[in-house]
Amino acid sequence: MGMRLRSSLRRGWSLLIAYILLSTLLLSVSLSEVSSKGRAFDRVPFYEARGGVICRDGRPINLFGLSWFGFETCDYVVHGLWAVNWRELLRQVKELGFNAIRIQSALPPSTELSLPA
């Protein structure tokens, strides 16, 4: 296997693992803020879209989001983590009134991740 293919595979796997870890982290942070009353199933918020309006329990909610870029770059990690702890970044996001984060990502072309036949 050539060096270029191994490097691409390593980068692809690193991206996938980082994406899964960050998704798990964000989900655990959001679920930790849910009330501890009731069964676990009852604590998970359910949302639905009705004519373009996001609703929770039939009541419309407002989403105030931001884009956290970096996964789509050659570094394959969200920007800012080299300067500030992720907990501090999420605290600042919440303090500024945001309740949604969009994480942009882009996988390398599938030809770079394909295994040799």
N, C-alpha and C positions, 0 to 999 in steps of 0.2 A: 504494500500500500504506500503510495507516494506521500511525501511530507505535506503537500498542499491538501490532499484529501483528509489526512489525519488531523491537520489543523482545522479544517472546515468542520469535520465531525466533532472535534473537541469543542469548538466554538458553538456549534448547534446544540450539543448536549448541555453546555454551560448556560446557554440562553434558556432552554427548556426548564432546567432545574431552577434557575434564578426566577423565572416567571412563576413557576409553581410555588416556590417559597414565598415570594412577595404576595401572591394571591392568597395563600394560606394565612400569612401575617395580617393582611388587611381584613380578611374575613374574621379572624380571631379577635382583632381589635374592635370591629363593629359588633360582634356578638358579645364581647365582654361588657359592653355598655347597656345591653338589654337587661331588664329587670330580672332578678333571680326568683321571682314568684312563679308558681305554676310549673307544669311539665316543660321539658326542653322544647317539645313541639309547639307549645303555646307561646314560647318566648320568641320564636323566629318571626320576623315581620313579613307579611305577605303583601305584595304590591301587584296591581293590575293596571293596564292602560285602557282608558275609556275615551275614545275620540281624541286621542292625543294628550289627555290629562292623566298623570300618574296618580293613582288613588291607593290609600291604605285604609282598610275597613270602611270603604265607601266614601271617605273624606279625601279631597284633593290635597296633595302635598307639593311643596316647592323644592326643587332640586337646585342647589347652587354648587356648581362643579368647577373644577380646574383640570387642566391637562398636565400630567407629570411625564415629561419626555425623557428619553434616554435609552429605552429598550430597543428603539429602532436604529440606534447608532452602532458603530463597530465595538463600543464598550459593552453593550448588552446589559446595562444596569441603569436604573433611574438616576438622574443627575442630582447632585447635592449631597449624596451620602458620604462623600469624601470629606465634607466640611462640617456637617452637622449630623448628630445621631438621628436615626429614623423616628424615634419616639418624640424628639424635640420637633422634627419637621411636622409630624402628624398633629402635635399639640398646637403648633402655629396655624396649621390649616384649619383646625377646629375653632381656634380662637378668632380667626378671621371670618368665621361664619359659613365656611364651606361644609357641605354634607355629602359630597360625591367627588370621586377622583377617577379620571379617565387615564389609563396607562396605555400609551401607544406602544405598539410592538410591530416588528416586521421580521419574519423568518428569512434566512438566506434562501436563494432559489433552490428548489428541490434537487437540482443537479449537484449542488455543492454538498448535500447531505446524503446522497445516495451511496449505497454500499456497492463495492465491485461485484460483478456477477461471478 
